[in-house]
Amino acid sequence: MRNNEVIEHQIEVFQNEEWLPIVGYEGFYEVSNLGRVKRLSNSGTCKEKILKPQLQRDGYKRVDLSKKGQKKRFPIHRLVATAFIPNPQNKEQVNHQNGNKLDNRLDNLNWMTRKENIAHAHETGLVKKNENPVIATHLDTGEQRQFKSQKEASCELGVYPKNISNVLNGRIAHVSGWSFERSSLNQKSS
């Protein structure tokens, strides 16, 4: 694209931009369906301004919002989802459908449970395969389950693969009520 074409495309995109108040910060900040956040002007010295997001180590963009002298940092994808996407089932996580954590457009976001989000990460290849068999033991019931891989255990139990790895490597003792150990058996899961 030539420079003129790029500018025309950006103008067209921004013409379709919709803004809604940020819950808890009404009258101070708004978020758009394109994943942008702006501070609203007030009768004092503040002019309307698009906030520059900060890229965090976890790969998500966040912005700092202030109200009554208190500053708080928010992930932009959660601000967009909370403002634009109904969540009648109270699902706790916001999923990036294309797997790109930087793409906070409304079209790319949806609410999911933790288990659904983990399954999506596996289906889209966002999580590396680990075919080492593991045994999971439930701490309350003593139930043991054999899995052919950490991936399978993650999907079935709704536990993040990194947390399973942390238990296996002794960094934490258990996660979500399960302890894990390596298995040399190559059986299917129960």
C-alpha contacts under 8 A as a table, 3 or more apart, distances in Angstrom:
res1	aa1	res2	aa2	distance
1	M	5	E	5.80
1	M	6	V	6.12
2	R	5	E	5.24
2	R	6	V	6.25
3	N	6	V	5.08
3	N	7	I	6.24
4	N	7	I	5.17
4	N	8	E	6.16
5	E	8	E	5.08
5	E	9	H	6.08
6	V	9	H	5.10
6	V	10	Q	6.20
7	I	10	Q	5.11
7	I	11	I	6.20
8	E	11	I	5.13
8	E	12	E	6.19
9	H	12	E	5.07
9	H	13	V	6.16
10	Q	13	V	5.04
10	Q	14	F	6.11
11	I	14	F	5.21
11	I	15	Q	6.11
12	E	15	Q	5.18
12	E	16	N	6.86
13	V	16	N	5.52
13	V	17	E	6.83
14	F	17	E	4.93
17	E	32	S	6.33
17	E	33	N	6.11
17	E	34	L	6.34
18	E	32	S	5.32
18	E	33	N	5.62
18	E	34	L	7.83
19	W	30	E	6.06
19	W	31	V	5.52
19	W	32	S	4.31
19	W	33	N	6.69
20	L	30	E	5.33
20	L	31	V	5.61
20	L	32	S	6.36
20	L	83	A	6.38
20	L	84	F	7.67
21	P	25	Y	7.05
21	P	26	E	5.17
21	P	27	G	7.06
21	P	29	Y	6.16
21	P	30	E	4.26
21	P	31	V	6.36
21	P	83	A	7.08
22	I	25	Y	5.25
22	I	26	E	5.70
22	I	29	Y	5.88
22	I	30	E	5.12
22	I	31	V	6.18
22	I	79	L	6.72
22	I	83	A	6.35
23	V	26	E	6.11
23	V	82	T	7.59
23	V	83	A	6.97
25	Y	28	F	5.39
25	Y	29	Y	5.82
25	Y	30	E	7.99
25	Y	67	K	7.29
26	E	29	Y	6.25
26	E	30	E	7.43
27	G	30	E	7.95
27	G	40	L	6.91
28	F	39	R	5.95
28	F	40	L	5.33
28	F	41	S	7.73
28	F	67	K	7.72
29	Y	37	V	7.07
29	Y	38	K	5.62
29	Y	39	R	4.54
29	Y	40	L	5.50
29	Y	65	L	7.77
30	E	37	V	5.79
30	E	38	K	5.47
30	E	39	R	6.70
30	E	40	L	7.27
31	V	35	G	6.67
31	V	36	R	5.72
31	V	37	V	4.43
31	V	38	K	6.46
31	V	79	L	6.81
31	V	80	V	6.22
31	V	83	A	7.44
32	S	35	G	5.37
32	S	36	R	5.25
32	S	37	V	6.39
32	S	80	V	6.78
33	N	36	R	7.46
33	N	80	V	6.51
33	N	84	F	7.35
33	N	105	R	5.73
33	N	106	L	4.96
33	N	107	D	7.97
34	L	104	N	6.65
34	L	105	R	4.33
34	L	106	L	6.23
35	G	76	I	6.59
35	G	77	H	7.01
35	G	80	V	6.25
35	G	103	D	7.71
35	G	104	N	4.76
35	G	105	R	4.97
35	G	106	L	7.04
36	R	50	I	7.11
36	R	51	L	7.53
36	R	76	I	7.80
37	V	50	I	5.86
37	V	51	L	5.67
37	V	63	V	7.87
37	V	76	I	7.78
38	K	48	E	6.88
38	K	49	K	5.37
38	K	50	I	4.15
38	K	51	L	5.39
39	R	47	K	7.86
39	R	48	E	5.47
39	R	49	K	5.22
39	R	50	I	6.38
39	R	51	L	6.87
40	L	46	C	7.77
40	L	47	K	6.79
40	L	48	E	4.54
40	L	49	K	6.75
41	S	45	T	7.99
41	S	46	C	5.26
41	S	47	K	4.31
41	S	48	E	4.33
41	S	49	K	7.71
42	N	45	T	6.97
42	N	46	C	5.72
42	N	47	K	6.82
43	S	46	C	7.55
51	L	63	V	7.15
52	K	63	V	7.23
53	P	61	K	5.71
53	P	62	R	5.42
53	P	63	V	5.09
54	Q	61	K	5.39
54	Q	62	R	5.24
54	Q	63	V	6.17
55	L	59	G	6.34
55	L	60	Y	5.85
55	L	61	K	4.53
55	L	62	R	6.45
56	Q	59	G	5.49
56	Q	60	Y	5.59
56	Q	61	K	6.13
56	Q	62	R	7.03
57	R	60	Y	7.49
59	G	101	K	6.30
59	G	102	L	7.35
60	Y	75	P	6.64
60	Y	76	I	7.86
60	Y	101	K	5.61
60	Y	102	L	6.25
61	K	75	P	5.87
61	K	76	I	5.97
61	K	77	H	7.85
61	K	101	K	7.80
61	K	102	L	6.50
62	R	73	R	6.41
62	R	74	F	5.27
62	R	75	P	4.20
62	R	76	I	5.32
63	V	73	R	5.55
63	V	74	F	5.52
63	V	75	P	6.61
63	V	76	I	6.75
64	D	71	K	6.34
64	D	72	K	5.45
64	D	73	R	4.28
64	D	74	F	6.33
65	L	71	K	5.57
65	L	72	K	5.41
65	L	73	R	6.25
65	L	74	F	7.46
66	S	69	G	6.28
66	S	70	Q	5.36
66	S	71	K	4.26
66	S	72	K	6.37
67	K	70	Q	5.36
67	K	71	K	6.66
74	F	78	R	7.50
74	F	79	L	7.22
75	P	78	R	5.63
75	P	79	L	6.68
76	I	79	L	5.04
76	I	80	V	6.27
76	I	104	N	6.82
77	H	80	V	5.21
77	H	81	A	6.17
77	H	94	V	6.99
77	H	104	N	5.18
77	H	105	R	7.91
77	H	109	L	7.38
78	R	81	A	5.08
78	R	82	T	5.88
78	R	94	V	6.32
79	L	82	T	5.24
79	L	83	A	6.14
80	V	83	A	5.30
80	V	84	F	6.00
80	V	85	I	7.75
80	V	104	N	7.36
80	V	105	R	7.71
80	V	106	L	6.54
81	A	84	F	5.32
81	A	85	I	5.02
81	A	86	P	7.93
81	A	94	V	6.97
81	A	106	L	7.03
81	A	109	L	6.77
81	A	110	N	7.00
81	A	111	W	7.51
82	T	85	I	6.03
82	T	86	P	7.41
84	F	106	L	7.40
85	I	110	N	7.28
85	I	111	W	7.85
87	N	90	N	5.31
87	N	91	K	6.56
87	N	111	W	6.82
88	P	91	K	7.98
91	K	111	W	5.81
91	K	112	M	5.27
91	K	113	T	5.00
92	E	111	W	7.08
92	E	112	M	6.52
92	E	113	T	5.69
92	E	114	R	6.99
93	Q	111	W	5.73
93	Q	112	M	5.26
93	Q	113	T	5.84
93	Q	114	R	6.26
93	Q	117	N	7.36
94	V	109	L	6.50
94	V	110	N	5.65
94	V	111	W	4.64
94	V	112	M	6.03
95	N	99	G	7.93
95	N	109	L	5.54
95	N	110	N	5.36
95	N	111	W	6.05
95	N	112	M	6.37
95	N	117	N	6.35
96	H	99	G	5.16
96	H	100	N	6.22
96	H	101	K	6.26
96	H	103	D	7.34
96	H	104	N	7.52
96	H	108	N	5.58
96	H	109	L	4.96
96	H	110	N	6.98
97	Q	100	N	7.74
97	Q	108	N	5.24
97	Q	109	L	5.93
97	Q	110	N	7.22
98	N	108	N	6.57
99	G	121	A	7.51
99	G	124	T	7.33
99	G	126	L	6.97
100	N	103	D	5.54
101	K	104	N	7.14
103	D	108	N	6.94
104	N	108	N	6.64
104	N	109	L	6.99
105	R	108	N	5.47
105	R	109	L	6.86
106	L	109	L	5.40
112	M	115	K	7.90
112	M	116	E	5.71
112	M	117	N	5.85
113	T	116	E	5.13
113	T	117	N	6.14
114	R	117	N	5.10
114	R	118	I	6.21
114	R	158	G	6.47
115	K	118	I	5.20
115	K	119	A	6.21
115	K	155	C	6.72
115	K	157	L	7.55
115	K	158	G	4.28
115	K	159	V	7.27
116	E	119	A	5.09
116	E	120	H	6.11
116	E	158	G	7.91
117	N	120	H	5.02
117	N	121	A	6.25
118	I	121	A	5.07
118	I	122	H	6.41
118	I	154	S	7.33
118	I	155	C	6.42
118	I	158	G	6.78
118	I	159	V	7.66
118	I	160	Y	6.68
119	A	122	H	5.13
119	A	123	E	6.12
119	A	155	C	5.53
120	H	123	E	5.01
120	H	124	T	6.08
121	A	124	T	5.39
121	A	125	G	6.12
121	A	126	L	4.92
121	A	127	V	5.76
122	H	125	G	5.14
122	H	126	L	6.05
122	H	127	V	5.38
122	H	128	K	7.83
122	H	151	K	7.49
122	H	155	C	7.95
123	E	126	L	7.75
124	T	127	V	8.00
125	G	128	K	6.76
127	V	161	P	7.93
129	K	150	Q	7.99
129	K	151	K	6.40
130	N	149	S	5.90
130	N	150	Q	5.82
130	N	151	K	6.23
131	E	148	K	6.49
131	E	149	S	4.37
131	E	150	Q	6.64
131	E	151	K	7.37
132	N	148	K	6.55
132	N	149	S	4.86
132	N	150	Q	6.53
132	N	182	R	7.43
132	N	183	S	7.65
133	P	146	Q	7.39
133	P	147	F	5.59
133	P	148	K	4.23
133	P	149	S	4.48
133	P	150	Q	6.73
133	P	182	R	6.25
133	P	183	S	5.25
133	P	184	S	6.64
133	P	185	L	6.82
133	P	186	N	6.39
134	V	146	Q	6.04
134	V	147	F	5.37
134	V	148	K	6.54
134	V	149	S	6.16
134	V	150	Q	6.44
134	V	153	A	7.70
134	V	180	F	6.58
134	V	181	E	5.64
134	V	182	R	4.52
134	V	183	S	4.88
135	I	144	Q	6.67
135	I	145	R	5.63
135	I	146	Q	4.56
135	I	147	F	6.19
135	I	180	F	5.62
135	I	181	E	5.35
135	I	182	R	6.25
135	I	183	S	6.08
136	A	144	Q	5.55
136	A	145	R	5.20
136	A	146	Q	6.46
136	A	147	F	7.76
136	A	153	A	7.76
136	A	178	W	6.12
136	A	179	S	5.66
136	A	180	F	4.57
136	A	181	E	6.70
137	T	142	G	5.88
137	T	143	E	5.60
137	T	144	Q	4.43
137	T	145	R	6.54
137	T	178	W	5.45
137	T	179	S	5.25
137	T	180	F	6.35
138	H	141	T	5.68
138	H	142	G	5.04
138	H	143	E	5.24
138	H	144	Q	6.48
138	H	177	G	5.84
138	H	178	W	4.55
138	H	179	S	6.53
139	L	142	G	5.68
139	L	143	E	7.93
139	L	177	G	5.51
139	L	178	W	5.68
139	L	179	S	6.86
140	D	177	G	7.22
145	R	189	S	6.50
145	R	190	S	5.89
146	Q	187	Q	6.96
146	Q	188	K	6.87
146	Q	189	S	4.91
146	Q	190	S	6.28
147	F	150	Q	7.13
147	F	152	E	6.18
147	F	153	A	5.75
147	F	187	Q	7.18
147	F	188	K	6.14
147	F	189	S	4.48
147	F	190	S	7.59
148	K	152	E	6.67
148	K	153	A	7.95
148	K	186	N	6.06
148	K	187	Q	6.31
148	K	188	K	5.85
148	K	189	S	6.46
149	S	152	E	5.23
149	S	153	A	6.43
150	Q	153	A	5.02
150	Q	154	S	5.97
150	Q	161	P	6.35
150	Q	164	I	6.94
150	Q	165	S	7.86
151	K	154	S	5.01
151	K	155	C	6.23
151	K	161	P	6.44
152	E	155	C	5.21
152	E	156	E	6.08
153	A	156	E	5.22
153	A	157	L	5.82
153	A	158	G	7.87
153	A	159	V	7.55
154	S	157	L	5.48
154	S	158	G	5.42
154	S	159	V	4.79
154	S	160	Y	5.78
154	S	161	P	5.50
154	S	164	I	7.56
155	C	158	G	5.39
155	C	159	V	7.10
159	V	163	N	6.96
159	V	164	I	7.18
159	V	175	V	7.44
159	V	176	S	6.94
160	Y	163	N	5.35
160	Y	164	I	6.68
161	P	164	I	5.09
161	P	165	S	6.28
162	K	165	S	4.99
162	K	166	N	6.13
163	N	166	N	4.85
163	N	167	V	6.31
163	N	175	V	6.75
164	I	167	V	5.20
164	I	168	L	6.23
164	I	175	V	7.40
164	I	180	F	6.77
165	S	168	L	5.01
165	S	169	N	6.06
166	N	169	N	5.16
166	N	170	G	6.14
166	N	171	R	5.04
166	N	172	I	5.79
167	V	170	G	5.12
167	V	171	R	5.90
167	V	172	I	4.95
167	V	173	A	5.54
167	V	174	H	5.81
167	V	175	V	7.48
167	V	179	S	6.89
167	V	180	F	6.21
167	V	181	E	7.85
168	L	171	R	7.79
168	L	180	F	6.04
168	L	181	E	5.75
168	L	182	R	6.92
169	N	172	I	7.91
170	G	173	A	6.49
172	I	175	V	7.77
173	A	179	S	6.73
174	H	177	G	6.56
174	H	178	W	5.53
174	H	179	S	4.54
174	H	180	F	7.22
175	V	178	W	5.38
175	V	179	S	6.57
183	S	186	N	7.83
